[in-house]
Amino acid sequence: MDEEDIELELIKMRKLAQLQRLMMKRKKSEEEEVKKSPEEILNKWLTGKAREVLSYAREQFPMVADQIVKVLARFIEEGKVKEPINGYDLYRLFYDLGYRIRLPIRIYYEKKGERKPLSELFKEK
């Protein structure tokens, strides 16, 4: 009986070790999936205009924009950012740090229900 008990315990130990190795592999793969790039993390929190502001910021100040993206992503992961980030807030962040982002300005006028760019008004006159 003792030999059977020992063999049974050995089989249990092998099976347990095998299950532990399998669990470790799954845990590692889950951790790799969880690690997202800062851009992916931040992109979920940006509203429509904020994405546009960030793209202009990347064109004009690429290194600064990358650093700000990393910091904002870290703040999001730590739970310090509670609300979605809109375009004005992101623009204001860059502005407060001393980086003025030049955004395209479009001015339209309406005349008799038609909406036309201001440049077209000057062309007509």
C-alpha positions as CSV (number, residue, x, y, z in Angstrom):
1,M,0.0,0.0,0.0
2,D,2.8,2.4,0.8
3,E,4.3,2.1,-2.7
4,E,0.9,2.8,-4.3
5,D,0.5,5.9,-2.1
6,I,3.9,7.2,-3.0
7,E,3.2,6.6,-6.7
8,L,-0.1,8.4,-6.4
9,E,1.5,11.3,-4.7
10,L,4.2,11.5,-7.4
11,I,1.6,11.5,-10.1
12,K,-0.3,14.3,-8.2
13,M,2.9,16.3,-7.8
14,R,3.7,16.0,-11.6
15,K,0.2,17.0,-12.5
16,L,0.4,20.0,-10.1
17,A,3.7,21.1,-11.6
18,Q,2.4,20.8,-15.1
19,L,-0.7,22.9,-14.2
20,Q,1.6,25.5,-12.5
21,R,3.7,25.8,-15.7
22,L,0.6,26.2,-17.8
23,M,-0.8,28.9,-15.4
24,M,2.5,30.8,-15.6
25,K,2.4,30.8,-19.4
26,R,-1.1,32.1,-19.4
27,K,-0.2,34.8,-16.9
28,K,2.7,36.0,-19.0
29,S,0.7,36.1,-22.1
30,E,-2.1,38.1,-20.3
31,E,0.5,40.6,-19.0
32,E,1.9,41.1,-22.5
33,E,-1.6,41.8,-23.8
34,V,-2.3,44.2,-21.0
35,K,0.8,46.2,-21.7
36,K,-0.5,48.7,-24.3
37,S,1.4,51.5,-25.9
38,P,0.8,55.0,-24.4
39,E,-0.8,56.1,-27.6
40,E,-3.5,53.3,-27.4
41,I,-4.2,54.1,-23.7
42,L,-4.5,57.9,-24.4
43,N,-6.5,57.4,-27.6
44,K,-9.4,55.9,-25.7
45,W,-9.6,59.0,-23.5
46,L,-9.4,61.7,-26.3
47,T,-12.5,63.2,-27.8
48,G,-12.7,64.2,-31.5
49,K,-11.0,67.6,-31.4
50,A,-8.4,66.4,-29.0
51,R,-7.2,63.8,-31.5
52,E,-6.9,66.6,-34.1
53,V,-5.0,68.9,-31.6
54,L,-2.6,66.0,-30.8
55,S,-1.9,65.3,-34.5
56,Y,-1.0,69.0,-35.1
57,A,1.1,69.0,-31.9
58,R,3.0,65.9,-33.2
59,E,3.7,67.7,-36.5
60,Q,5.0,70.8,-34.8
61,F,6.6,69.4,-31.7
62,P,7.2,65.6,-32.1
63,M,9.5,65.0,-29.1
64,V,7.4,67.1,-26.7
65,A,4.2,65.5,-27.9
66,D,5.6,62.0,-27.3
67,Q,6.6,62.9,-23.8
68,I,3.2,64.4,-23.0
69,V,1.5,61.3,-24.4
70,K,3.6,59.1,-22.1
71,V,2.9,61.2,-19.1
72,L,-0.9,61.4,-19.8
73,A,-1.0,57.6,-20.4
74,R,0.7,57.1,-17.0
75,F,-1.8,59.4,-15.3
76,I,-4.7,57.5,-16.9
77,E,-3.3,54.2,-15.7
78,E,-2.8,55.5,-12.2
79,G,-6.4,56.8,-12.1
80,K,-5.4,60.5,-11.9
81,V,-7.4,61.3,-15.0
82,K,-11.1,60.9,-14.4
83,E,-12.8,62.4,-17.4
84,P,-12.2,62.3,-21.2
85,I,-9.8,64.8,-22.5
86,N,-11.3,67.3,-24.9
87,G,-9.5,69.5,-27.5
88,Y,-9.5,72.6,-25.5
89,D,-7.9,70.9,-22.4
90,L,-5.2,69.3,-24.5
91,Y,-4.5,72.6,-26.3
92,R,-4.3,74.4,-23.0
93,L,-1.9,71.8,-21.6
94,F,0.5,72.5,-24.5
95,Y,0.0,76.2,-24.2
96,D,0.7,76.2,-20.4
97,L,3.9,74.3,-21.1
98,G,5.0,77.0,-23.5
99,Y,4.2,75.2,-26.8
100,R,1.8,77.1,-28.9
101,I,0.2,74.8,-31.4
102,R,-0.8,76.5,-34.6
103,L,-4.2,75.2,-35.7
104,P,-5.8,75.9,-39.0
105,I,-8.5,78.6,-38.8
106,R,-11.5,78.5,-41.1
107,I,-13.8,81.5,-41.1
108,Y,-17.1,81.1,-42.9
109,Y,-19.9,83.6,-43.6
110,E,-23.6,82.9,-44.4
111,K,-25.5,84.8,-46.9
112,K,-29.0,83.8,-48.0
113,G,-28.6,80.4,-46.4
114,E,-25.4,79.7,-48.2
115,R,-22.2,79.0,-46.2
116,K,-19.0,80.1,-47.9
117,P,-15.4,80.5,-46.9
118,L,-14.3,84.1,-46.2
119,S,-11.7,83.8,-49.0
120,E,-14.5,83.4,-51.5
121,L,-16.1,86.6,-50.3
122,F,-12.8,88.5,-51.0
123,K,-12.5,86.9,-54.4
124,E,-16.0,88.1,-55.3
125,K,-15.2,91.7,-54.4
